[in-house]
């Protein structure tokens, strides 16, 4: 086969695919095209022709633009840059927000139909300040656009930036490990952006042996900064991200350096960053996040939702979508992949302080915090275990009475991006639980798990989708599966 990489081709964009790329066809071959919109005609450069079934290409010029094309929300990711110098992490930033949500709904619908055997259209709902101005959110934020803030921006409270040559920091370019230095972070909170610019200046003088730097802004407005060592950086994932490990830990990641706080306004009198040689990654600092009137303690490098309004949104979604007629507060209810107990607390709030619910999480630090966060509910508890092994043990060891409580149980599951998988779904269906409230961050993994549930006699009873990650391709889905 002749070498086609770097060739320029004109392509008609047909639709969108999972992963934030558009789809075109060239001489019968599928081409996944970055920075394009369905309905456009673009000039694109072939970036990868290594697969016989599909190629990848990058848009370099728009020949016929969609009415939904807008100036890119992130200047450092815009089309006027060479593809290898476009910042990654805002792959839908050139598309109007309403059209972004339509495309995400298309991807979800296609995944459910192709992989889940379910033909259902689920609209993707805006949240927080991007939601219609109809009231006040759970977090107390007024719905509707905040003055001075572009729609879909300033939501990201956890950011990882990599350190490139000369100590300059930025995200990777898409599908590469090329660091793209940036002067703006429009998806991040204002405080994180301001702190990142000051940290960037400090690292240009001394990168302190680190490969990346992570920023966390708490709900109190404090910005925490941590350095990540080279070997830890290679594990991937941003602060607060989900692990794809089997059985599902989404817990803490090691740190190269002790963290420091930057205060409510993102400033710090001390520009010297923590020395990586003095790291105590086994003792991460504890921070506090607030959802409504509730406080949640967690490790600063532990899992927490990235969007400032996501925790409240998902808590509300789980409460409202759970089939109340199937919920038994005395049953063996569980919050699987429970983190620090956010969704277990939501269920206990909804169904009363005596609600029996157990959070299961493989990260010991997160479980310790979950135990504290759930302490006020007499029926709540937290267990450190891999979810797959925990459920296998339940199947083997549960008494007849425990099995009756499991059959009446509601299982909230919030697995990593890879999904719950065959083993976990198999255990839940063999236990015959009353309902599964599934929080999904990947539409294809969710659809595949829906298919597994359906094969065992469950059906998708209800579902909603939320735009927790504006200007990216990611979408969060909450679905309820019940026995047919």
QUIZIDA-V774275 format. One record per pair of residues at least 12 apart in sequence whose ideal C-beta (glycine too) atoms are under 7 Angstrom apart, sorted by the first residue. I is the first residue (numbers start at 1). J is the second residue. Records with the same first field share a line. If there is no record, write none. Layout:
I = J ; J
This chain:
4 = 46 ; 49
5 = 46 ; 49
6 = 45 ; 46
7 = 46
8 = 43 ; 45
9 = 26 ; 44 ; 46
10 = 41 ; 43 ; 63
11 = 24 ; 26 ; 31 ; 33 ; 42 ; 44
12 = 24 ; 41
13 = 33 ; 36 ; 37 ; 38 ; 39 ; 40 ; 42
14 = 38
15 = 38
16 = 38 ; 103 ; 106 ; 107
17 = 32
18 = 107 ; 111 ; 443 ; 444
19 = 473
20 = 91 ; 92 ; 472 ; 473
21 = 33 ; 34
22 = 36 ; 37 ; 38
29 = 54 ; 55
30 = 53 ; 54
31 = 54 ; 55 ; 57
32 = 54 ; 56
33 = 57 ; 59
34 = 58 ; 59 ; 91 ; 174
35 = 58 ; 59 ; 79 ; 94
36 = 59
37 = 66 ; 68 ; 69 ; 95
39 = 66
40 = 62 ; 64 ; 65 ; 66
41 = 63 ; 64
42 = 59 ; 61 ; 62 ; 63
43 = 60 ; 61 ; 63
44 = 57 ; 58 ; 59 ; 60
45 = 57 ; 58 ; 60 ; 83
47 = 83
58 = 83
59 = 79
68 = 95 ; 96 ; 99
69 = 94 ; 95
70 = 94 ; 95 ; 96
72 = 93 ; 94
73 = 90 ; 93 ; 150 ; 152 ; 153 ; 186 ; 471
74 = 87 ; 90 ; 93 ; 184 ; 186
75 = 184
76 = 180 ; 182 ; 184
77 = 90 ; 93
79 = 94
84 = 173 ; 176 ; 178
85 = 173 ; 180
86 = 173 ; 174 ; 180
87 = 170 ; 171 ; 173 ; 180 ; 182
88 = 171 ; 172 ; 173 ; 174
89 = 171 ; 472
90 = 187 ; 471 ; 472
91 = 174 ; 472 ; 473
92 = 471 ; 472 ; 473
93 = 471
97 = 130 ; 151 ; 152 ; 470
101 = 124 ; 126 ; 467
104 = 124 ; 467 ; 475
105 = 121 ; 122 ; 123 ; 124 ; 465
107 = 443
108 = 122 ; 443 ; 465 ; 475 ; 477
109 = 121 ; 122
111 = 443 ; 444 ; 447
112 = 447 ; 450
115 = 444 ; 447 ; 448 ; 451
116 = 447 ; 450 ; 451
117 = 451 ; 454
118 = 450 ; 460
122 = 463 ; 464 ; 465
123 = 465
124 = 465 ; 466 ; 467 ; 475
125 = 464 ; 465 ; 466 ; 467
126 = 467
127 = 309 ; 313 ; 466 ; 467 ; 468
128 = 141 ; 155 ; 308 ; 309
129 = 141 ; 144 ; 145 ; 146 ; 149
130 = 151 ; 152 ; 470
131 = 143
132 = 144
137 = 309 ; 312
138 = 291 ; 292 ; 312 ; 315 ; 316
139 = 291 ; 292 ; 309 ; 312
141 = 309
152 = 470 ; 471
153 = 186 ; 187
154 = 189 ; 190
155 = 187 ; 307 ; 308 ; 470
156 = 187 ; 188 ; 189 ; 306 ; 307
157 = 189 ; 216 ; 217 ; 306 ; 308
158 = 216 ; 238 ; 239 ; 240 ; 306
159 = 185 ; 188 ; 192 ; 215 ; 238 ; 239
160 = 212 ; 214 ; 238 ; 239
161 = 196 ; 212 ; 213
162 = 179 ; 211 ; 212
163 = 179 ; 203 ; 207 ; 210 ; 211 ; 212 ; 213
164 = 179 ; 181
166 = 204
167 = 203 ; 204 ; 207
168 = 181 ; 200 ; 204
169 = 181 ; 200 ; 203 ; 213
170 = 182
187 = 471
189 = 217
191 = 217 ; 221 ; 223 ; 265 ; 266
192 = 215 ; 217 ; 223
194 = 266
195 = 215 ; 223 ; 225 ; 262 ; 266
196 = 215
198 = 271
199 = 213 ; 225 ; 273
202 = 271 ; 273
208 = 227 ; 273 ; 275 ; 276
209 = 229 ; 276
210 = 227 ; 228 ; 229 ; 256 ; 257 ; 276
211 = 228 ; 229 ; 230 ; 233
212 = 228 ; 233
213 = 225 ; 227 ; 228
214 = 226 ; 228 ; 239
216 = 239 ; 300
218 = 287 ; 288 ; 289
219 = 289 ; 290
220 = 288
221 = 264
222 = 261 ; 263 ; 264
223 = 261 ; 262 ; 266
224 = 259 ; 261 ; 287 ; 300
225 = 259 ; 260 ; 262 ; 273
226 = 255 ; 257 ; 259 ; 301
227 = 255 ; 256 ; 257 ; 273 ; 274 ; 276
228 = 255 ; 256
229 = 256 ; 276
232 = 253 ; 254 ; 256
235 = 253
237 = 253
239 = 301
240 = 303 ; 304 ; 306
242 = 303 ; 416 ; 417 ; 441
243 = 416
244 = 416 ; 417 ; 418
245 = 416
246 = 388
247 = 362 ; 386 ; 387 ; 388 ; 389
248 = 337 ; 362 ; 386 ; 387 ; 415 ; 416
249 = 362 ; 363
250 = 303 ; 337 ; 339 ; 416
251 = 302 ; 303 ; 361 ; 362 ; 363 ; 365 ; 366
252 = 284 ; 299 ; 301 ; 302 ; 363 ; 365
253 = 301
254 = 281
255 = 279 ; 281 ; 284 ; 301
256 = 276 ; 279
257 = 273 ; 274 ; 275 ; 276 ; 279
258 = 274 ; 278 ; 279 ; 280
259 = 274 ; 285 ; 300
260 = 274
284 = 299 ; 300 ; 301 ; 365
285 = 300
286 = 299
287 = 300
289 = 304 ; 311
291 = 311 ; 312 ; 315 ; 342
292 = 312
294 = 345
296 = 340 ; 342 ; 373
297 = 340 ; 369 ; 372 ; 373
298 = 340 ; 366 ; 369
299 = 365
302 = 340 ; 365 ; 366
303 = 339 ; 366
307 = 468 ; 469
310 = 468
311 = 342
313 = 466 ; 468
314 = 343 ; 439 ; 478
315 = 342 ; 343 ; 346
317 = 464 ; 466 ; 478
318 = 343 ; 346 ; 347 ; 412 ; 437 ; 439 ; 478
319 = 346 ; 350
321 = 437 ; 462 ; 464 ; 478 ; 480
322 = 410 ; 437 ; 480
323 = 435 ; 461 ; 480 ; 482
326 = 410 ; 434 ; 435 ; 482
327 = 351 ; 410
328 = 408
329 = 351 ; 352 ; 354 ; 355 ; 356
330 = 356
331 = 356 ; 405 ; 408 ; 409
332 = 356 ; 402 ; 405 ; 406 ; 409
333 = 347 ; 355 ; 356 ; 357 ; 409 ; 410
334 = 357 ; 358 ; 360 ; 409 ; 411 ; 412
335 = 347 ; 357 ; 359 ; 412
336 = 360 ; 387 ; 411 ; 412 ; 413
337 = 361 ; 387 ; 413 ; 414 ; 415
338 = 359 ; 360 ; 361 ; 370 ; 382
339 = 361 ; 366 ; 370
340 = 366 ; 369 ; 370 ; 373
341 = 359 ; 370 ; 373 ; 374 ; 382
343 = 412 ; 414
344 = 357 ; 359 ; 374 ; 380
345 = 373 ; 374
347 = 412
348 = 377 ; 380
353 = 377 ; 378
354 = 378 ; 379
355 = 377 ; 379
356 = 379
357 = 379 ; 380
358 = 381 ; 383
359 = 374 ; 382
360 = 383 ; 385 ; 387 ; 390
361 = 384
362 = 384 ; 385 ; 386
364 = 384
367 = 382 ; 383 ; 384
370 = 382
387 = 424
388 = 423 ; 424
391 = 424 ; 427 ; 428
392 = 427
394 = 406 ; 431
395 = 427 ; 430 ; 431
406 = 431 ; 433
407 = 431 ; 432 ; 433 ; 434
408 = 434
409 = 433 ; 434
410 = 434 ; 435 ; 437
411 = 428 ; 433 ; 436
412 = 437
413 = 436 ; 438 ; 439
414 = 439
417 = 441 ; 442 ; 445
418 = 445
419 = 442 ; 445 ; 446 ; 448 ; 449
420 = 449
422 = 452
425 = 449 ; 452 ; 453
429 = 453 ; 456 ; 457 ; 458
435 = 480 ; 481 ; 482
436 = 481
437 = 480
438 = 479 ; 481
439 = 478
440 = 476 ; 477 ; 479
441 = 474 ; 476
443 = 475 ; 477
446 = 477 ; 479
453 = 481
457 = 483 ; 484
458 = 481 ; 482 ; 483 ; 484
459 = 481 ; 482 ; 484
460 = 479 ; 481
461 = 480 ; 481 ; 482
462 = 479 ; 480
463 = 477 ; 478 ; 479
464 = 478
465 = 477
